[in-house]
Structures are given as structure tokens and as C-alpha cells.
């Protein structure tokens, strides 16, 4: 395999990769061996036709495409190992020469990692976060816990009120005619939840169990069912059950049930501490993001489109794996959301750009400050990975390989760069 690198504009390059003729000859023969079982030639049993007979009938190039597809991945990986440039995108491949007896030549157009010119990265000014936890915030947090521990009790001696959970039958009519999809039986609806069209839930306030109530509404102009959009409708509703939330008393018994503490005062202090910890963590994340954003804004770099597109596709693949682990395919997700693949790529584009810019400027900080990952830091990271994946440290290193180990060290350096720029930032009182 031989490689030629031609630098193009906008941090792009064209790699011309040449595979020896002997390798191509072998790949063509292997393609024939794989494919002959699927090819029928009159006078021969399926899978028994000689290669020359198949080539006479279907053309000499019948096995060329398969041979090229088999050769390209390995040849491209070898080219990347030989290439001294830092390739940061998937390749756009084009075949230049594909003839038996001659070298197989193809090109791969790729993006190269852009150079970064850092501006200010030390002494970045950021607003100081307010870490005060108020009594109102503590009370609100405890109220959430009361809501989580509430129970529903049946009510029969009053009409529907806001916040009630109701069970009802209903049927919708437009101009006196029932419409498809407008009927429900034993439907659970919480008043004030906003799950029905505007005005529906409010109109049920005051309804009495067992009595039919007419609910007059107008479907929104942008309603998903076009045949109903903008039309006035009457729903004949009968409330069958009313349930209201009963919150637990705010006392020592409640504190003992929802926490490890015996008194309400102890529980309240613990809630306050956890809120403070949460605020401090959020403040650290916000400070880190603000500092890196400021460094990006003051740096100069030219991000190739191909690099950005590769990051977008990677984010899509990561998302697909996450939802697949939850039993949902990308096709199903797109059907449910109405999004196309291109629309999803467009959605993640700003985040993809931010990821690239953040990584590039932090790598530049690593270089500028000569940040390194010590062997102790590397071994600690390997230990953490071993625990997560439940393998021995030596096995983890073996699975990583040289390239993976290098990536681990780079990631450690990036984290240290983040710590460096954050520690060197200046907090100012917010106006």
C-alpha cells in the first residue's frame, strides 16, 4: 500500500491510496468464491460454474465491486496509520483505477484537524453564582416530597374541583354528529393537567357524579387532525368518579417515613444541605461552560464542514444506541415524533459544533500549558474502567490497545485543562 497526501482548501485533504495488483487479484478471486453459489450458469450446477464462464456471461467486472469493497477498509486504515496528518472526518471515497493486473487506486477526501489560535484563556471573568438556599426553596422541595407521598381518596359529596383526578365517559359531536376518535369510556383525567384541548378540563369543574355535562370547546387551528382544526364541538361527559389528593401531615412522622431522620427539623436541615450541594454542583458546571465559551469566542479556528458532519452523525448514532437500549428503533422514533433524519441532524448541529470547538480549544490549552497525564493518573483511570466493565486492569489495557490507551491519556489531559482554566478564572459579583 502506498499513500499520497494532497492538501486542499478549508482544512481538507485528498488521500490517494494505491493497493498492489497482487492484492487486487487475490480479492477478486475471494469475491468469486463468496459469490459463485448465488450465480446460475446454464449447463452448470449452481455454485459450480468456473470463474471465466461467469465473467464471459456477466462481464469481467462482475467481481470488481465486491473486491474493492473488501480492500478499501483495510487499505484506508493502513493509510491513516501512515498519514502524518490528523484526520477528523469520515472519508468521501472515489475509485480511480480498478483493473485486474494493475494496482487498485482510490482517493479518500477527508477533513484535517484545524489549527487553533488561542486568545485569552487565563483570567476569564465569570459571574459569581449565588449559592444561598432560601427557606422558600426548602419548603418547595419538601412540598414536592409531600406530593410524591400523597394518596388519592374517593370523593362523593361534592362536584369536581380543580386538581381532582376524574374518571369519565365522553363523546364529542360537531353540528350534532359524532366524530371519529371523539369517544372515551372510563377515561382518567386530572383537572388542570392540560392534557385535553383548551377549555375542556375547566368546563368540568362543578360537574356532579352521574350527571351528564355538556362541554363546549373549539379545536385549535393547528390541531393535528385537520378535519377537526378550528371547529366548534360539544362533548357530552359523565363523571363516574372523583378522587382528590390527600397530602401527609408535615410532622415528625412524615420526616421519618421519607428520610433517615426522626424529626422534621433534622429532615428540613438535610433538605437544605442537599439543595446547597445541588446548587454548588450546578454552579460549577455553569462556570465551566461559561469559561470554555469565553475561550472559544476569543479563539480562531476554521472548522471543516466534513468534520462537523461526522460529529453530527456520531451524535445520531449514540442517540440511536440509547433509544435502542430502551426498545425503540430510530425508524419508530422518527415516526412518533414526525422528524426526518435530516431534521434531527439539523437539531444537533449547534451542539456538535460546540463539542468540536470545546475539544479543540482545550487541546490547545493542553499544548500551551504542557499538560500531561501521569502514569498514576492513567492507572487510576484504568482502574475505574475495570470496575465499570468488570474486567481485570490488564484485560482493560489489552482491550484498549495502543490507540485506546492514547485516547485515555488525551481525555485525562482535557479534564486537567478544564480544571486549569476554571481555577484561573476570575469570579465577579453579578450586577
Secondary structure, 3 states (H helix, E strand, C coil): CEEEEEECCCCEEEEEEEECHHHHHHHHHHHHHHHHHHCCCCCCCCCCCCHHHHHHHHCHHHHHHHHHHHHHHHHHHHHHHHCCCCECCCCEEEEEECCCCCCEEEEEEEEECCCCECCCCCCCEEEECCCCCCHHHHHHHHHHHHHHCCEEEECCCCCCCCCCEEEEEEEEEECCEEEEEEEEEEEEEECCCCCCCCCHHHHCCCCCCCCEEEEEEECCCCCCCCCCCCCEEEEEEEEEEEEEEECCCCCHHHHHHHCCCCCHHHHHHHHHHHHHHHHHHHHHHHHHHHHHHHHHHCCECCCCHHHHHHHHHHHHHHHHHHHHHCCCCHHHHHHHHCCCHHHHHHHHHHHHHHHHHHHHHHHHHHHHCCCCCCHHHHHHHHHHHHHHHCCCHHHHHHHHHHHHHHHHHHHHHHHHHHHHHHHCCEEEECC
